[in-house]
Amino acid sequence: MTKADLPVVTKIEADCQTHPWTLLQFLDGFNAGHQGWVVCRQYEEREMIVGFAIVTSVLEERTLLNICVRPAFQKQGVGRTLLEFLLQQAKVENIEKIYLEVRASNSPAKSLYESFGFEKIAERKDYYPAIIGREDGYVYSLSHFSLLSLTPSE
């Protein structure tokens, strides 16, 4: 991901989230050294960004901050491809543990993470803003994934 990708990334985020990150939040992360990747696919004779992921790392730990797929490309394996790539990168970089956080209501994401061996380790009550009120957040972690084949379980 480059800064030039941020307008498209911000649009994808806005199309997917009820409380999306702003362009300024993406820029702040970019300037803080967060790593980001995009997935591109051919669509109507042109290549376009269809998903992205952003992580931050401290020593041997990494946190997945954001992963998002353009609505028209959801349920086509883009999120799985991104997560596989992130785990492979972490393995190459000798990351020992990965954390992520997900809304309690986001069943597709929870299923995806769990299929790769992520385990729920904490619950944050009323963590996320919601359309009405607040929503719990679940913290997941994955460790010892360097021993995994990086093929999700069925």
GROMACS elastic network, one bead per residue, 0.5 to 0.9 nm:
[ bonds ]
;  ai    aj funct       b0    kb
    1     4     6  0.80279   500
    1     5     6  0.61887   500
    1     6     6  0.79739   500
    1    35     6  0.77506   500
    1    36     6  0.50350   500
    1    38     6  0.56143   500
    1    52     6  0.79940   500
    1    53     6  0.87885   500
    1    54     6  0.88437   500
    2     5     6  0.53470   500
    2     6     6  0.71116   500
    2    30     6  0.85153   500
    2    36     6  0.78600   500
    2    37     6  0.83373   500
    3     6     6  0.53397   500
    3     7     6  0.83215   500
    3    26     6  0.89704   500
    3    27     6  0.75499   500
    3    30     6  0.76177   500
    4     7     6  0.71150   500
    4     8     6  0.84810   500
    5     8     6  0.56636   500
    5     9     6  0.61018   500
    5    10     6  0.86171   500
    5    38     6  0.83589   500
    5    49     6  0.82772   500
    6    10     6  0.57812   500
    6    11     6  0.83804   500
    6    23     6  0.69576   500
    6    26     6  0.71622   500
    6    27     6  0.78317   500
    7    10     6  0.51538   500
    7    11     6  0.62669   500
    7    12     6  0.87795   500
    7    23     6  0.71736   500
    8    11     6  0.50407   500
    8    12     6  0.62544   500
    8    13     6  0.86022   500
    8    49     6  0.72750   500
    9    12     6  0.51395   500
    9    13     6  0.61761   500
    9    14     6  0.86264   500
    9    23     6  0.86695   500
    9    26     6  0.87212   500
    9    38     6  0.83913   500
    9    49     6  0.77402   500
    9    50     6  0.86847   500
    9    51     6  0.76758   500
    9    52     6  0.69946   500
    9    68     6  0.87720   500
   10    13     6  0.50276   500
   10    14     6  0.61238   500
   10    15     6  0.86132   500
   10    20     6  0.80524   500
   10    21     6  0.71595   500
   10    22     6  0.65806   500
   10    23     6  0.59174   500
   10    26     6  0.77018   500
   11    14     6  0.50223   500
   11    15     6  0.61402   500
   11    16     6  0.87035   500
   11    70     6  0.88881   500
   12    15     6  0.51007   500
   12    16     6  0.63584   500
   12    17     6  0.87215   500
   12    49     6  0.88027   500
   12    50     6  0.77918   500
   12    51     6  0.75087   500
   12    52     6  0.87155   500
   12    68     6  0.73397   500
   12    69     6  0.70163   500
   12    70     6  0.53834   500
   12    71     6  0.79445   500
   13    16     6  0.52565   500
   13    17     6  0.59639   500
   13    19     6  0.89588   500
   13    20     6  0.56911   500
   13    21     6  0.68091   500
   13    22     6  0.85131   500
   13    68     6  0.65718   500
   13    69     6  0.80713   500
   13    70     6  0.78672   500
   14    17     6  0.55993   500
   14    18     6  0.74723   500
   14    19     6  0.77407   500
   14    20     6  0.52444   500
   14    21     6  0.75089   500
   14    22     6  0.82545   500
   15    18     6  0.83428   500
   15    20     6  0.83464   500
   15    70     6  0.72899   500
   15    71     6  0.72084   500
   16    19     6  0.89471   500
   16    20     6  0.76589   500
   16    68     6  0.73783   500
   16    69     6  0.76921   500
   16    70     6  0.70784   500
   16    71     6  0.66422   500
   17    21     6  0.84043   500
   17    68     6  0.89169   500
   18   129     6  0.86242   500
   18   130     6  0.71855   500
   18   131     6  0.69876   500
   19   128     6  0.87629   500
   19   129     6  0.71450   500
   19   130     6  0.75432   500
   19   131     6  0.84523   500
   21    24     6  0.80045   500
   21    25     6  0.58691   500
   21    26     6  0.68176   500
   22    25     6  0.51240   500
   22    26     6  0.64230   500
   22    27     6  0.86410   500
   23    26     6  0.51113   500
   23    27     6  0.61242   500
   23    28     6  0.85630   500
   24    28     6  0.60051   500
   24    29     6  0.85613   500
   25    28     6  0.50437   500
   25    29     6  0.62391   500
   25    30     6  0.85309   500
   26    29     6  0.51901   500
   26    30     6  0.61013   500
   26    31     6  0.85979   500
   27    31     6  0.60055   500
   27    32     6  0.84235   500
   28    31     6  0.51248   500
   28    32     6  0.60691   500
   28    33     6  0.87941   500
   28    34     6  0.89577   500
   29    33     6  0.64474   500
   29    34     6  0.54436   500
   29    35     6  0.84416   500
   29    54     6  0.86848   500
   29    56     6  0.86920   500
   30    33     6  0.54029   500
   30    34     6  0.53593   500
   30    35     6  0.71999   500
   30    36     6  0.79779   500
   31    34     6  0.74170   500
   33    56     6  0.75009   500
   34    54     6  0.66424   500
   34    55     6  0.57276   500
   34    57     6  0.75719   500
   35    53     6  0.83170   500
   35    54     6  0.56347   500
   35    55     6  0.53413   500
   35    56     6  0.62493   500
   35    57     6  0.84313   500
   36    52     6  0.71050   500
   36    53     6  0.55544   500
   36    55     6  0.63845   500
   36    56     6  0.88505   500
   37    51     6  0.84662   500
   37    52     6  0.55298   500
   37    53     6  0.54366   500
   37    54     6  0.66268   500
   37    55     6  0.89951   500
   37    82     6  0.82639   500
   37    86     6  0.88815   500
   38    49     6  0.63531   500
   38    50     6  0.74534   500
   38    51     6  0.56562   500
   38    53     6  0.65856   500
   38    82     6  0.82023   500
   39    48     6  0.83139   500
   39    49     6  0.56884   500
   39    50     6  0.57622   500
   39    51     6  0.51437   500
   39    52     6  0.60656   500
   39    53     6  0.87529   500
   39    69     6  0.88406   500
   39    78     6  0.74653   500
   39    81     6  0.84708   500
   39    82     6  0.72971   500
   40    47     6  0.61740   500
   40    48     6  0.51938   500
   40    50     6  0.55207   500
   40    51     6  0.71965   500
   41    46     6  0.81842   500
   41    47     6  0.54352   500
   41    48     6  0.56398   500
   41    49     6  0.65859   500
   41    50     6  0.65124   500
   42    45     6  0.63051   500
   42    46     6  0.54181   500
   42    48     6  0.63329   500
   42    49     6  0.89475   500
   43    46     6  0.53994   500
   43    47     6  0.60218   500
   43    48     6  0.66757   500
   44    47     6  0.81891   500
   49    52     6  0.77797   500
   49    70     6  0.82216   500
   50    68     6  0.85740   500
   50    69     6  0.58116   500
   50    70     6  0.51315   500
   50    71     6  0.85433   500
   50    72     6  0.84264   500
   50    73     6  0.66046   500
   50    74     6  0.89229   500
   50    78     6  0.77893   500
   51    67     6  0.74817   500
   51    68     6  0.54997   500
   51    70     6  0.58100   500
   51    73     6  0.82732   500
   51    78     6  0.68879   500
   51    79     6  0.74048   500
   51    82     6  0.79537   500
   52    66     6  0.78645   500
   52    67     6  0.56910   500
   52    68     6  0.55812   500
   52    69     6  0.66132   500
   52    70     6  0.89108   500
   52    79     6  0.85226   500
   52    82     6  0.73982   500
   53    64     6  0.75301   500
   53    65     6  0.76221   500
   53    66     6  0.54661   500
   53    68     6  0.65492   500
   53    69     6  0.89388   500
   53    79     6  0.89532   500
   53    82     6  0.69643   500
   53    83     6  0.83254   500
   53    86     6  0.82590   500
   54    63     6  0.86495   500
   54    64     6  0.61818   500
   54    65     6  0.55339   500
   54    66     6  0.51666   500
   54    67     6  0.64807   500
   55    62     6  0.67106   500
   55    63     6  0.54916   500
   55    65     6  0.52395   500
   55    66     6  0.70824   500
   55    67     6  0.88823   500
   55    86     6  0.86486   500
   56    61     6  0.85690   500
   56    62     6  0.56705   500
   56    63     6  0.53773   500
   56    64     6  0.67543   500
   56    65     6  0.70610   500
   57    60     6  0.72818   500
   57    61     6  0.56810   500
   57    63     6  0.62922   500
   57    64     6  0.88740   500
   57    95     6  0.84987   500
   57    98     6  0.89676   500
   58    61     6  0.53886   500
   58    62     6  0.63332   500
   58    63     6  0.86077   500
   59    62     6  0.80723   500
   59    95     6  0.78369   500
   60    93     6  0.84537   500
   60    94     6  0.67512   500
   60    96     6  0.52876   500
   60    97     6  0.67940   500
   60    98     6  0.88541   500
   61    95     6  0.56162   500
   61    96     6  0.58924   500
   61    98     6  0.58485   500
   61    99     6  0.77957   500
   62    90     6  0.78373   500
   62    95     6  0.67780   500
   62    96     6  0.81405   500
   62    97     6  0.63809   500
   62    99     6  0.62967   500
   62   100     6  0.86702   500
   63    97     6  0.84950   500
   63    98     6  0.55143   500
   63   100     6  0.55862   500
   63   101     6  0.86211   500
   63   141     6  0.89421   500
   64    67     6  0.74270   500
   64    86     6  0.87222   500
   64    98     6  0.71948   500
   64    99     6  0.62081   500
   64   101     6  0.76995   500
   65    99     6  0.87150   500
   65   100     6  0.65849   500
   65   101     6  0.75715   500
   66   100     6  0.84944   500
   66   101     6  0.88419   500
   67    79     6  0.74688   500
   67    82     6  0.79781   500
   67    83     6  0.84361   500
   68    71     6  0.89331   500
   68    79     6  0.72243   500
   69    72     6  0.82886   500
   69    73     6  0.65222   500
   69    74     6  0.59469   500
   69    78     6  0.68291   500
   69    79     6  0.64558   500
   70    73     6  0.54701   500
   70    74     6  0.64311   500
   71    74     6  0.52625   500
   71    75     6  0.88175   500
   72    75     6  0.87640   500
   73    76     6  0.58950   500
   73    77     6  0.82853   500
   73    78     6  0.70994   500
   74    77     6  0.72501   500
   74    78     6  0.68434   500
   74    79     6  0.75485   500
   75    78     6  0.74312   500
   75    79     6  0.80367   500
   76    79     6  0.80230   500
   76    80     6  0.86606   500
   77    80     6  0.50707   500
   77    81     6  0.60213   500
   77    82     6  0.85984   500
   78    81     6  0.50126   500
   78    82     6  0.61976   500
   78    83     6  0.86400   500
   79    82     6  0.50672   500
   79    83     6  0.61513   500
   79    84     6  0.85458   500
   79   109     6  0.86692   500
   79   112     6  0.82666   500
   80    83     6  0.51094   500
   80    84     6  0.60450   500
   80    85     6  0.85013   500
   80   112     6  0.71298   500
   80   113     6  0.89649   500
   80   152     6  0.89130   500
   81    84     6  0.51457   500
   81    85     6  0.61411   500
   81    86     6  0.86233   500
   82    85     6  0.50999   500
   82    86     6  0.61575   500
   82    87     6  0.86697   500
   83    86     6  0.50034   500
   83    87     6  0.61577   500
   83    88     6  0.85065   500
   83   112     6  0.87864   500
   83   113     6  0.83558   500
   83   116     6  0.87069   500
   84    87     6  0.52193   500
   84    88     6  0.61263   500
   84    89     6  0.86105   500
   84   116     6  0.86323   500
   84   150     6  0.65851   500
   84   151     6  0.79219   500
   84   152     6  0.86751   500
   85    88     6  0.50517   500
   85    89     6  0.61081   500
   85    90     6  0.85545   500
   86    89     6  0.50894   500
   86    90     6  0.61331   500
   86    91     6  0.85721   500
   87    90     6  0.50072   500
   87    91     6  0.60985   500
   87    92     6  0.86523   500
   87    98     6  0.86229   500
   87   145     6  0.78813   500
   87   146     6  0.86704   500
   87   150     6  0.72069   500
   88    91     6  0.50414   500
   88    92     6  0.62826   500
   88    93     6  0.86471   500
   88   146     6  0.86779   500
   88   150     6  0.73987   500
   89    92     6  0.51305   500
   89    93     6  0.61560   500
   89    94     6  0.86199   500
   89    95     6  0.86018   500
   90    93     6  0.50073   500
   90    94     6  0.60636   500
   90    95     6  0.50081   500
   90    96     6  0.79478   500
   90    97     6  0.87317   500
   90    98     6  0.83043   500
   90   146     6  0.84642   500
   91    94     6  0.51435   500
   91    95     6  0.59757   500
   91    96     6  0.79861   500
   91   145     6  0.74538   500
   91   146     6  0.55407   500
   92    95     6  0.77673   500
   92   146     6  0.87587   500
   94   146     6  0.79667   500
   95    98     6  0.74766   500
   95   143     6  0.87516   500
   95   145     6  0.89980   500
   95   146     6  0.84090   500
   96   142     6  0.84360   500
   96   143     6  0.58244   500
   96   144     6  0.63143   500
   96   145     6  0.75635   500
   96   146     6  0.77270   500
   97   141     6  0.68607   500
   97   142     6  0.56323   500
   97   144     6  0.70600   500
   97   145     6  0.78545   500
   98   118     6  0.86453   500
   98   140     6  0.82447   500
   98   141     6  0.54618   500
   98   142     6  0.52153   500
   98   143     6  0.65003   500
   98   145     6  0.89787   500
   99   118     6  0.85444   500
   99   139     6  0.70362   500
   99   140     6  0.56605   500
   99   142     6  0.66178   500
   99   143     6  0.89111   500
  100   118     6  0.89575   500
  100   138     6  0.83108   500
  100   139     6  0.58009   500
  100   140     6  0.53401   500
  100   141     6  0.64476   500
  100   142     6  0.89272   500
  101   137     6  0.63862   500
  101   138     6  0.54844   500
  101   140     6  0.60979   500
  101   141     6  0.87964   500
  102   105     6  0.83171   500
  102   106     6  0.68131   500
  102   109     6  0.74237   500
  102   110     6  0.71949   500
  102   136     6  0.86657   500
  102   137     6  0.55224   500
  102   138     6  0.53169   500
  102   139     6  0.66438   500
  102   140     6  0.79397   500
  103   106     6  0.53632   500
  103   107     6  0.84726   500
  103   109     6  0.87683   500
  103   110     6  0.85970   500
  103   127     6  0.85109   500
  103   128     6  0.71546   500
  103   135     6  0.69162   500
  103   136     6  0.62062   500
  103   138     6  0.62533   500
  104   107     6  0.73507   500
  104   110     6  0.82514   500
  104   123     6  0.87204   500
  104   135     6  0.69491   500
  104   136     6  0.55167   500
  104   137     6  0.54238   500
  104   138     6  0.60526   500
  105   108     6  0.88828   500
  105   110     6  0.88372   500
  105   135     6  0.79905   500
  105   136     6  0.82649   500
  105   137     6  0.87293   500
  106   109     6  0.55979   500
  106   110     6  0.63146   500
  106   111     6  0.87717   500
  107   110     6  0.50481   500
  107   111     6  0.60608   500
  107   112     6  0.85624   500
  108   111     6  0.51893   500
  108   112     6  0.62416   500
  108   113     6  0.87652   500
  109   112     6  0.50269   500
  109   113     6  0.61754   500
  109   114     6  0.85020   500
  110   113     6  0.52047   500
  110   114     6  0.60332   500
  110   115     6  0.84900   500
  110   118     6  0.88183   500
  110   140     6  0.89873   500
  111   114     6  0.51414   500
  111   115     6  0.60437   500
  111   116     6  0.88586   500
  112   115     6  0.51570   500
  112   116     6  0.67994   500
  112   118     6  0.89121   500
  112   152     6  0.84148   500
  113   116     6  0.53875   500
  113   117     6  0.66747   500
  113   118     6  0.53942   500
  113   119     6  0.80537   500
  113   140     6  0.81759   500
  113   152     6  0.89502   500
  114   119     6  0.64066   500
  114   120     6  0.84703   500
  114   140     6  0.87906   500
  114   152     6  0.85853   500
  114   153     6  0.85608   500
  115   118     6  0.73665   500
  115   151     6  0.88265   500
  115   152     6  0.51217   500
  115   153     6  0.51234   500
  115   154     6  0.67071   500
  116   142     6  0.84585   500
  116   148     6  0.89389   500
  116   150     6  0.71627   500
  116   151     6  0.71878   500
  116   153     6  0.64168   500
  117   141     6  0.85813   500
  117   142     6  0.65073   500
  117   143     6  0.88096   500
  117   145     6  0.82496   500
  117   152     6  0.75711   500
  117   153     6  0.78649   500
  118   140     6  0.58620   500
  118   141     6  0.52832   500
  118   143     6  0.81232   500
  119   139     6  0.83425   500
  119   140     6  0.51668   500
  119   141     6  0.55137   500
  119   142     6  0.64951   500
  120   123     6  0.79446   500
  120   138     6  0.65746   500
  120   139     6  0.57411   500
  120   141     6  0.66214   500
  121   138     6  0.76568   500
  121   139     6  0.57403   500
  121   140     6  0.54656   500
  121   141     6  0.67050   500
  122   137     6  0.84535   500
  122   138     6  0.58890   500
  122   139     6  0.50236   500
  122   140     6  0.71054   500
  123   127     6  0.88808   500
  123   136     6  0.68361   500
  123   137     6  0.57961   500
  123   139     6  0.61080   500
  124   127     6  0.55292   500
  124   128     6  0.87648   500
  124   135     6  0.87983   500
  124   136     6  0.55120   500
  124   138     6  0.61565   500
  124   139     6  0.76043   500
  125   128     6  0.85141   500
  125   134     6  0.84301   500
  125   135     6  0.70437   500
  125   137     6  0.65715   500
  125   138     6  0.87011   500
  126   129     6  0.75622   500
  126   133     6  0.81858   500
  126   137     6  0.71914   500
  127   134     6  0.65829   500
  127   135     6  0.58837   500
  127   136     6  0.51676   500
  127   137     6  0.55217   500
  127   138     6  0.89892   500
  128   133     6  0.88506   500
  128   134     6  0.55302   500
  128   135     6  0.50160   500
  128   136     6  0.62660   500
  128   137     6  0.64874   500
  129   132     6  0.79300   500
  129   133     6  0.64416   500
  129   135     6  0.62186   500
  129   136     6  0.89947   500
  130   133     6  0.54211   500
  130   135     6  0.59166   500
  131   134     6  0.78076   500
  132   135     6  0.88439   500
  142   145     6  0.65999   500
  143   146     6  0.79841   500
  144   147     6  0.59771   500
  144   148     6  0.75840   500
  145   149     6  0.81534   500
  145   150     6  0.76650   500
  146   149     6  0.78978   500
  146   150     6  0.84344   500
  147   150     6  0.85973   500
  148   151     6  0.75463   500
  149   152     6  0.83261   500
